Amino acid sequence: MSKEQKYNRWIVILSVAIPVVVAILFGVNLRDLGYDVKPLTFLPPIYATINGLTAVLLIAAVVAIKNGQQKVHETLVKICIGCSAAFLLMYVAYHMTAESTPFGGEGTIRYIYFFILISHILLSIVVIPFVLITFVRGLSGDFLRHRKLAKYTFPLWLYVAVTGVVVYLMISPYYGS
C-alpha cells in the first residue's frame, strides 16, 4: 500500500467531517445554551488577517517551487494548512459565542456580497479534499500527480483565502450595529 493510499481514509473522513462539524457548531451559540461566555468579537479581524496571510503564503509557495525551492515550498504549504486550521477554529469559536452579523448593504452591493459569500462557503468545502490530496501526493513524492492536481487546488484555495478577506471587509462596517 502506498503512502497516499494510507491517507485516503483520513482524507475522506476529514473532507466530510470538517464541513459537517462546522455546520453543526455554527448553529450552536453557547450563550443561548446558558453558558456565561463573553462574545469573542475580537476574532473576525484576526481570522480575516489569517486568510490574507494564507493568500500571500500560497503565492509565495508557488514562487518557491517555480524557483526550485522544494523545501521552502513544502514549509509554506504546511504553514498555509496551519493557518487554514487556525482560521477555522477561530471562526467557529466566534460564531459559538456571538450573534451573527447581518449584512446591511442594499441594492447591487448586496447581491455582490452574497455571491462572494456563497461562492466562498461552497468552495471552502470543495477545496478541503483538493488540499489534502495535493498535500499527500507531494509528501509521498508523487510530484507528477501532485502538480496536475495543484493546478486546480492553488486557484481554489487562493480564491477561498482572498474572498474570506473580502467578505470580512464588506461586513465589518455592520459589526456591533
Protein Blocks (a to p, Z undefined) as FASTA:
>chain_A
ZZklmmmmmmmmmmmmmmmmmmmmmmpcfklnopacddffklmmmmmmmmmmmmmmmmmm
mmmmmnopaklmmmmmmmmmmmmmmmmmmmmmmmmmbccdddfbehjllmmmmmmmmmmm
mmmmmmmmmmmmmmmmmmnopamlmmmmmmmmmmmmmmmmmmmmmmmmmmmmmgoZZ
